[in-house]
Amino acid sequence: MPGPRLSGPARVLAGLLLFCAPAALAADPPERPEEARAALEALQTRIAEISRELEASRGELGDLQTQLRDSEQRLGNLSREISENREAIADTRAELEQLRARQGDLEARRDQQRQRIAEQLRAVWQQGREPDIKLLLNQTDPQTVARSLAYHRYFLDVRREQLEAFRATLADLAEVEQDIAARSRELESRRDTLAAQQEVELALKAERARVVASLDADIADQSRQLDQLQQERAELEKLLQALEQAALALTVPEDARPFAEARGELEWPVPGKRANSFGSPRGSGGLRWQGLNLLADTGTPVHAIHHGRVVYADWLRGLGLLLILDHGDGYMSLYGHNQSLLREVGDWVNAGAQISTVGSSGGLQSPALYFEIRQQGKPVDPVSWCR
């Protein structure tokens, strides 16, 4: 029964130390790669970009929260104005009740005045056959004539005053009614306007709240992504450190063709369509592809592009089941997202030998092989090496 499976750098070191010790005694170790940590550059760049995006999002969140605060303050002011207007409308309605009561009194007075005027008109009509001058001329007593004239002038004055009072009452009533109606319309219009403004403010507040919630979710997602990338960086650092130390003891057989001489003649690891170009943007964060995604069906055989030795064969965050071949002289090839790994650390493989099968490990939505070629730790375009 096999023992426990080592993972990551521990497995690399364990395997390489087993097969590298004798070779280390027989040959001088090759020079260390110029930049053993070149594989971290893109990841570190992405982490820095995410950090900047995170800070920008937090700044944008602060701006939106400030806008939300201002919006709520405006909403509070509008609510207060609406409340004040409602109180004013209530006061106006109370005033209207008083004015309507006064209107009732004036209408009663008007009716009385109208009745009196009507009585006087009837009296005048009844006297129509005998005009006042005739009545005066029929009097023989001078005192009676004078008294009649005084009465006549008095009744005329009273009649005139009543008519003027009647007209004034009607004018007052009309003016009061117009003022009340105009004021009521003004207050109602203002209340409607403010109510509409409040509705707009409520909608704006809801929109701001939604944006803030969305930004909170984005920040949380970016924070998780940043944590994940930092973990990937830590794992990749450990892996590169292990490979760097182990590669010092590797010795390529003398009869093996140097990798550099096979430039432009290597066979692709799988006959799949390329889903991206080397160096093309990877999403919107500024990260660029350092390898190629070769589309192929699950289970498609993956072949070594050149003679080499397996220096890594395990799961790695972000790349799933990953196999790395060291071809000597600082050249390596990487095969990621495999369904299964058919070789183990320390195995020598020839060009064209099957080393794994295509899969979607590491979180891919559809199967593909992630393929990289590295020279002295730096990724190079596989198109210039494979035909």
ABEGO torsion letter per residue (X at the ends): XBBBBBBEAAAAAAAAAAAAAAAAAABBBBBBBABAAAAAAAAAAAAAAAAAAAAAAAAAAAAAAAAAAAAAAAAAAAAAAAAAAAAAAAAAAAAAAAAAAAAAAAAAAAAAAAAAAAAAAAAAAAAAABBAAAAAAABABAAAAAAAAAAAAAAAAAAAAAAAAAAAAAAAAAAAAAAAAAAAAAAAAAAAAAAAAAAAAAAAAAAAAAAAAAAAAAAAAAAAAAAAAAAAAAAAAAAAAAAAAAAAABBBBAABBBAAAABGABBBABBBBBABBBGBBBEAAGBBBABBBBBBBBGBBBBBABBBBBABBBBBBGAEBBBBBBAEGGBBBBBBGBABBABBBGBBBBBGBBABBBBABGGBABBBBBBBBBBGGBBBBAAAABX
